[in-house]
Amino acid sequence: MEGSARETEKEYLRFLGIAFGSVRELGYLLSLARRLEYLDVEAAKSLEDDQHRAAGSLGALINALKN
């Protein structure tokens, strides 16, 4: 993972925060693609589930490092 090369924990947390923002943005874009019918409901649900898991994992990592 690119962020693991950061030299300080503060830098690493900043990188993780940026990644978290990106994964949340992905959730919006998946929702939009579903509403515009670029994705069928089943494909969108699968991708949204993956996005939620990624956001949860990143959030947990950020919280663990902050505490």
N, C-alpha and C positions, 0 to 999 in steps of 0.2 A: 504494500500500500504506500502510495506516494507520501502521505502525511507522516509515516513512521520515520522518515528521514529528518524531521524537524529537530532542531537542536535543543529546544527547551520545552517543558511541559506547557508553558503558556502559549508558545507557537503552535504546538500540537493541538491544544484545545481550540485555538482560533481556526485552524485548518478543519477540525471536526465540526465546528460551528458552521463553517461555509458548506461543508458536505451535507450537514443536516438541512440547511436551507435549500440546497439543491434537491435533496430527496423529497422535501415537502413540496417544492415547485413541481416536481415530477407528478406528484399526486394530483395537483390541479390540472396539469396537462392531460393526464389520463382521463380525468373526469370530463374535461372539455372534449377530448377525442370520442368518448362514449356518447356524450350529448349530441355531438355533430354526426354521429353514426359512422365514424371512421373505424371504430372497433365494435365488434359485436359484443353483446352483454357478457357472454362467457369469457372471451379473451380479456375484456376490460376487468372483469372480476378477478381473474387470475393475476393479472399485472398489478392491480390495486392491492391484492393480498401481499404480493411480493414487496411492493412499495411500503406498505404498513409495517411489515417485518423489518425491512431495512431501516426505516425511521425509528422503530422501537429499539433495535440493536444499537444504532448510533446514539440515541438519546440515553440509553442505559450506560454506554461507555462514557459519554460526556459527564453524566451524573457521578459515575464511579470515580472518575479522575478529579472531579471538583471536590469530592468528599474525602 
